[in-house]
Amino acid sequence: MAAKKMRMSDVKEEGSVTTTCSYWVPRKKRRCKMTANKGSPFCGAHAPPTVTASNPDEKSVEDSFQERVPCPLDPKHTVFKRKLAKHLTICNARDQESSLPYIVKGVNAGENSEEHLEELDELNQIKLHKLSDEEFYGLIDKVKQLYDKHINSSIQELQMEHESLKSKLNRKDYGHETLRQLTQASSLLGILERNQQLTDHTSFVEFGAGKGKFAYYLTTVLEDQQMTRSQVVLIDRMSLRHKKDNKVAKKEMVQRIRADIADLKLSALPDLKKTQRTVALSKHLCGAATDLTLRCILDDEAATTDYVLIALCCHHSCSWGSYVGRSFLQQAGIGPREFVILTKMVSWAVCGTGLSRERRRAMEAADEQPAETNTQRLSREEREKIGQQCKRVLDCGRLEHLRSHGYQAELKFYVPRDVTLENVVLLARRSTSEPDCQNKCS
């Protein structure tokens, strides 16, 4: 078993009842939540090897049988060494060759040649503090010009609340995180209803569906409104436990497709042929996944998507190879190198002080205020403002791409900033007229 750091002080005293593993997970800054083995303070994945009295370097027979090693496909998890061969055939991280008609390897991936990926890997090593003043401030000036020309104050609020979640939002026993998720879901459902998208004979395709909470709320609304000839199709590349969509009353209204969005050919999904309309949506679609989704929707000429709703986030994980607004940025003199720098600057919008949770709590307890470091060329307020502008410039490139494909597209603030800093939603409706060539990315 790979060596793991353990805080032996965290192990409960002998004789006490241990229900969960006592292993401290450094990356998550908390203990493991797996059930501890009988008679041990640790779960199977984190149990330390015992040594024999005759030879401290020798593992016992039992430990040899229970030895775990990091998975070669994804070192974030471990597996029994004796079961490694079988695990490699079923691991979620494996490359999956599929005969399914809707799985086409790399169909939405964009520019992903080996040479291009190597170039991007080199660019990703760029450090903001090592940039020259000329390059640093030059890119910021380009971002400000694009923002002032195409966005400025044109994004309006569209904060809705759907009747179906009103009672849940008023519950006093729910914590902050649960209420935050419900507020977001309620507003997105309200927007769908306001824009007359909650209709029968419609396929609602949720990209990056995760555990299916938003799909569950959506399906419940469709059931309550007797729209049983509609369906919700969940797309996610992972096979997750405790999926909320399993609790839907009418199981036939929900279909879950396991696929990477980069490999999904939308027109080949047999379930979409059952309905007359298609609505693409997502409550949480990180960075590059948004661009993969837009490629999936727009590049498949045999697929028709009538409406798009995507809550935007995680712009720092955008990739030049898949980003759909490259022509928009290139017209402003922003190429692959500047794009990588820009995706590093977007983090300024949401990183706050940049201090860890532990450090912030310690300073709050001591009634201290975070001080600016000498290494920053901009104040925290300036960085946050520029980070927000970088996000909106990236989103504006996406709007221009949608408009070039015949959609009316806009951005809206769908929840207040105190609910989430990632509070912008992208809305697009297929236009019946010629592509809109507006200058404003509102």
C-alpha positions in Angstrom: 0.0 0.0 0.0 1.3 3.4 -0.9 2.5 5.4 2.1 0.0 7.8 3.5 0.3 10.5 6.0 -1.6 9.9 9.2 -2.2 11.9 12.4 -1.9 9.2 15.0 -3.3 11.7 17.5 -6.5 11.6 15.5 -7.0 7.9 16.2 -9.6 7.3 18.9 -8.6 5.9 22.2 -8.7 2.1 22.6 -12.1 0.9 23.8 -14.0 3.7 22.2 -16.5 2.9 19.4 -15.2 4.0 16.0 -17.9 4.3 13.3 -16.0 6.2 10.7 -12.4 6.1 9.5 -9.9 8.2 11.6 -7.6 8.8 8.6 -7.0 12.6 8.1 -7.3 13.5 4.4 -4.8 16.3 3.8 -6.3 17.4 0.5 -9.8 17.8 1.9 -8.7 18.9 5.4 -11.0 16.5 7.2 -11.2 12.9 8.2 -12.3 10.1 5.8 -16.0 9.5 5.9 -15.8 5.7 5.1 -16.9 3.2 7.6 -14.1 1.8 9.7 -13.2 -1.9 9.6 -14.4 -3.9 12.6 -11.8 -3.7 15.4 -9.9 -0.9 13.6 -10.0 2.9 13.6 -9.4 2.9 9.8 -11.3 1.8 6.7 -9.9 -0.7 4.3 -8.3 2.0 2.1 -6.4 3.7 4.9 -5.6 0.8 7.3 -1.8 1.0 8.0 0.2 -2.2 7.5 1.1 -4.1 10.7 4.7 -5.3 11.2 5.8 -8.7 12.4 7.8 -8.9 15.6 10.6 -10.9 13.9 11.1 -8.6 11.0 9.8 -5.0 11.1 10.3 -4.6 7.3 8.2 -7.6 6.5 4.4 -7.4 6.0 2.2 -10.0 7.6 0.4 -12.5 5.4 -2.9 -10.8 6.1 -1.5 -7.4 5.1 -0.1 -8.8 1.9 -3.6 -10.1 1.1 -5.2 -6.7 1.9 -2.5 -4.5 0.3 -3.8 -1.6 -1.7 -2.0 0.3 -4.4 -2.8 3.6 -6.3 -4.9 3.0 -9.4 -2.6 3.5 -12.5 -5.4 5.2 -14.3 -6.3 7.7 -11.5 -3.9 7.8 -8.5 -6.6 9.7 -6.5 -8.1 6.3 -5.5 -6.6 3.0 -4.4 -7.5 -0.6 -5.1 -6.6 -4.0 -3.7 -3.4 -5.2 -5.4 -4.8 -8.6 -5.9 -7.9 -7.1 -7.7 -5.9 -4.6 -9.8 -6.3 -6.5 -13.1 -10.1 -6.7 -12.8 -10.3 -3.1 -11.6 -8.6 -1.7 -14.7 -11.3 -3.2 -16.9 -14.1 -1.3 -15.0 -12.4 1.8 -13.6 -14.3 5.0 -14.4 -11.0 6.6 -15.6 -10.4 4.1 -18.3 -10.7 4.9 -22.0 -13.9 3.4 -23.1 -14.3 2.2 -26.7 -18.0 2.0 -27.4 -20.1 0.6 -30.2 -23.0 2.9 -29.1 -24.1 5.1 -32.1 -24.1 8.3 -30.0 -20.5 7.9 -28.8 -18.0 9.3 -31.3 -14.5 9.8 -29.9 -13.6 13.5 -29.8 -16.5 14.7 -32.0 -16.9 17.8 -29.9 -13.3 18.1 -28.6 -12.2 20.9 -30.9 -8.6 21.3 -31.7 -6.9 18.5 -29.8 -3.9 17.3 -31.8 -1.0 16.0 -29.9 1.2 18.9 -31.1 -1.5 21.4 -30.0 -1.9 19.8 -26.6 1.9 19.8 -26.0 1.9 23.6 -26.8 -0.9 24.2 -24.4 0.8 22.2 -21.6 3.8 24.5 -22.0 1.7 27.6 -21.9 -0.1 26.4 -18.8 3.2 26.7 -16.9 3.1 30.5 -17.2 3.1 32.3 -13.8 1.3 35.6 -13.5 4.0 37.1 -11.2 6.7 36.4 -13.8 5.0 38.3 -16.6 6.6 41.5 -17.7 4.7 44.7 -16.9 4.2 45.3 -20.6 2.5 41.9 -21.2 0.6 42.0 -17.9 -0.9 45.4 -18.3 -1.3 45.1 -22.0 -3.6 42.1 -21.7 -5.6 43.8 -19.0 -6.1 46.8 -21.3 -7.4 44.5 -24.0 -9.8 42.9 -21.6 -11.1 46.3 -20.4 -11.6 47.5 -24.0 -13.6 44.4 -24.9 -15.6 44.6 -21.7 -16.5 48.3 -22.2 -17.4 47.8 -25.9 -19.5 44.6 -25.6 -20.7 44.3 -22.1 -20.2 47.1 -19.6 -23.5 47.3 -17.6 -25.7 45.5 -20.2 -26.2 42.3 -18.1 -29.6 42.6 -16.3 -31.0 40.8 -13.3 -33.4 37.9 -13.9 -34.0 36.4 -10.4 -36.9 34.1 -10.3 -38.5 31.7 -7.9 -40.5 28.7 -8.8 -43.6 27.8 -6.9 -42.6 24.1 -6.6 -39.6 24.9 -4.4 -41.1 27.7 -2.3 -42.0 25.5 0.7 -38.5 24.0 0.7 -36.9 27.5 0.6 -38.9 28.5 3.7 -37.7 25.6 5.8 -35.8 26.6 8.9 -34.0 23.3 9.4 -32.1 23.5 6.1 -28.5 24.6 6.2 -26.8 27.3 4.2 -25.5 25.0 1.4 -28.9 23.3 0.9 -30.7 26.6 0.7 -28.1 27.9 -1.7 -28.6 25.0 -4.1 -32.4 25.3 -3.8 -32.2 29.0 -4.6 -30.3 28.4 -7.7 -32.5 25.6 -8.9 -35.7 27.6 -8.1 -34.5 30.6 -10.2 -33.5 28.4 -13.1 -36.8 26.6 -13.1 -38.5 30.0 -12.9 -36.6 31.2 -15.9 -37.7 28.1 -17.9 -41.3 28.8 -16.9 -41.1 32.5 -17.7 -39.6 31.8 -21.2 -42.4 29.2 -21.8 -40.0 26.2 -22.0 -41.8 23.9 -19.6 -43.9 22.4 -22.3 -45.0 18.9 -23.2 -43.4 16.8 -26.0 -40.0 18.2 -24.9 -36.7 16.5 -24.2 -34.8 18.4 -21.5 -31.1 17.4 -21.9 -29.1 18.2 -18.8 -25.3 18.2 -19.5 -23.0 17.5 -16.6 -26.0 16.2 -14.6 -23.9 14.9 -11.6 -26.2 13.3 -9.0 -29.3 14.6 -10.8 -30.8 17.0 -8.2 -31.8 19.7 -10.7 -33.2 17.0 -13.0 -35.2 15.6 -10.1 -36.8 19.0 -9.4 -37.5 19.6 -13.1 -39.1 16.1 -13.5 -41.2 16.7 -10.4 -42.5 20.0 -12.0 -43.3 18.2 -15.3 -45.2 15.4 -13.4 -47.2 18.0 -11.4 -48.2 19.8 -14.6 -49.2 16.5 -16.3 -46.5 16.9 -19.0 -45.8 13.2 -19.0 -44.9 13.1 -22.7 -41.8 15.1 -21.9 -38.6 13.5 -20.7 -35.4 14.5 -18.9 -32.1 13.1 -20.3 -29.1 13.3 -18.0 -25.6 13.3 -19.5 -22.6 12.7 -17.3 -19.3 10.8 -17.8 -19.2 9.4 -14.3 -21.2 6.7 -12.7 -22.2 8.1 -9.3 -23.8 6.7 -6.2 -26.9 8.1 -4.5 -28.4 9.6 -7.6 -31.4 11.8 -6.9 -33.0 11.0 -10.2 -33.6 7.4 -8.9 -36.3 8.9 -6.6 -38.5 10.2 -9.5 -42.0 8.6 -9.3 -42.3 8.0 -13.0 -39.1 6.4 -13.9 -39.9 6.3 -17.6 -39.6 10.1 -17.7 -35.9 10.0 -16.9 -33.1 8.6 -19.0 -29.4 8.7 -17.8 -26.7 8.5 -20.5 -23.1 7.8 -19.4 -20.9 9.7 -21.9 -18.2 12.3 -22.0 -19.7 15.5 -23.6 -16.6 15.6 -25.9 -17.7 12.3 -27.4 -21.5 12.8 -27.5 -23.2 12.9 -30.9 -26.6 14.5 -29.9 -28.5 13.6 -33.0 -27.7 9.9 -32.5 -29.5 9.7 -29.1 -32.5 7.5 -29.8 -34.5 9.1 -26.8 -34.6 12.5 -28.5 -36.7 11.1 -31.4 -39.6 10.5 -29.0 -40.3 14.3 -28.6 -40.8 17.4 -30.8 -38.5 19.8 -29.0 -35.1 19.8 -27.3 -34.0 22.1 -24.5 -30.3 21.9 -23.4 -29.6 23.0 -19.8 -27.1 22.7 -17.0 -27.0 24.0 -13.4 -23.2 23.6 -13.0 -21.1 23.2 -16.1 -17.4 23.9 -15.5 -15.2 25.8 -17.9 -14.4 23.7 -20.9 -17.5 21.6 -20.5 -19.6 24.6 -21.4 -17.7 24.9 -24.7 -18.0 21.1 -25.3 -21.7 21.4 -24.8 -22.1 24.3 -27.2 -20.1 22.3 -29.8 -22.3 19.3 -29.2 -25.4 21.5 -29.7 -24.3 23.6 -32.7 -21.8 21.4 -34.7 -24.3 18.5 -35.1 -26.3 19.6 -38.2 -28.7 16.7 -37.7 -29.6 17.9 -34.2 -32.0 20.8 -33.4 -31.9 22.5 -30.0 -34.6 25.0 -29.5 -33.5 26.6 -26.2 -30.3 26.7 -24.1 -29.9 27.5 -20.4 -26.4 27.1 -18.9 -25.4 28.4 -15.4 -21.8 29.4 -16.0 -18.8 28.8 -13.7 -15.2 27.7 -13.4 -13.8 29.8 -16.3 -10.3 29.0 -15.1 -10.6 25.5 -16.6 -11.4 26.7 -20.1 -9.2 25.4 -22.9 -8.1 27.2 -26.0 -8.6 24.0 -28.0 -12.3 23.6 -27.2 -13.2 27.3 -26.6 -15.9 28.3 -29.1 -15.2 32.1 -29.1 -11.6 32.0 -30.4 -12.4 34.2 -33.5 -13.9 36.8 -31.2 -10.8 37.0 -29.0 -8.4 36.8 -32.0 -10.0 39.9 -33.5 -8.9 41.7 -30.4 -5.4 40.4 -30.6 -5.8 37.6 -28.0 -4.2 34.3 -29.0 -3.4 31.1 -27.2 -0.8 32.6 -24.9 -2.9 35.5 -23.8 -5.9 33.1 -23.4 -4.0 31.0 -20.9 -3.1 34.1 -19.0 -6.7 35.3 -19.1 -7.9 32.0 -17.7 -5.5 32.5 -14.8 -6.8 36.0 -14.1 -10.4 34.9 -13.9 -9.7 33.3 -10.5 -9.3 36.8 -9.1 -13.1 37.2 -9.3 -13.9 34.5 -6.8 -10.7 33.8 -4.7 -11.3 36.5 -2.2 -8.2 37.1 0.0 -6.5 34.0 -1.4 -6.0 32.8 2.2 -6.9 29.2 3.3 -10.0 28.6 5.4 -7.8 27.7 8.4 -5.9 31.0 8.1 -9.0 33.1 7.6 -10.6 31.5 10.7 -7.5 32.1 12.8 -7.4 35.7 11.7 -11.1 36.2 12.4 -10.6 34.7 15.9 -7.8 37.2 16.4 -9.8 40.0 14.9 -7.1 40.6 12.3 -7.5 41.9 8.8 -5.7 40.3 5.8 -2.9 42.5 4.5 -1.9 43.0 0.9 1.5 41.5 0.0 4.2 43.4 -1.8 4.3 40.9 -4.7 0.9 42.0 -6.1 0.8 44.7 -8.8 -2.9 45.3 -8.2 -5.0 45.7 -5.1 -7.5 42.9 -4.2 -10.4 45.1 -5.3 -8.7 45.8 -8.7 -8.0 42.0 -9.2 -11.6 41.1 -8.4 -13.0 43.6 -10.8 -10.6 42.5 -13.6 -11.3 38.9 -12.9 -15.1 39.5 -13.4 -14.3 41.3 -16.6 -12.3 38.4 -17.8 -15.2 36.0 -17.1 -17.6 38.1 -19.0 -15.3 38.5 -22.0 -15.0 34.7 -22.3 -18.8 34.5 -22.0 -19.2 37.2 -24.7 -17.2 35.0 -27.1 -19.7 32.2 -26.5 -22.6 34.5 -27.2 -21.1 35.6 -30.5 -20.6 32.0 -31.5 -24.3 31.2 -30.7 -25.5 34.2 -32.6 -23.4 33.2 -35.6 -25.4 29.9 -35.6 -28.8 31.7 -35.6 -29.6 32.0 -31.9 -30.7 35.0 -29.9 -28.3 34.8 -26.9 -27.9 36.8 -23.7 -26.4 36.8 -20.1 -28.4 37.4 -17.0 -27.7 37.5 -13.2 -30.0 34.7 -12.0 -29.2 34.9 -8.3 -27.7 37.5 -6.0 -23.9 37.5 -5.4 -24.4 36.6 -1.7 -25.9 33.2 -2.9 -23.0 32.5 -5.2 -20.3 34.5 -6.9 -20.9 32.4 -10.1 -24.3 34.0 -10.6 -24.5 34.4 -14.4 -26.7 32.3 -16.7 -26.4 32.0 -20.4 -29.7 31.9 -22.2 -30.2 31.3 -26.0 -33.2 30.7 -28.1 -33.2 29.6 -31.7 -34.0 32.6 -33.9 -36.6 32.5 -36.7 -34.8 35.3 -38.6 -31.2 35.9 -39.7 -28.4 35.5 -37.1 -28.3 38.5 -34.8 -25.1 40.6 -35.1 -25.5 42.8 -32.0 -22.5 44.4 -30.5 -23.7 44.1 -26.9 -23.3 40.8 -25.1 -26.3 41.4 -22.8 
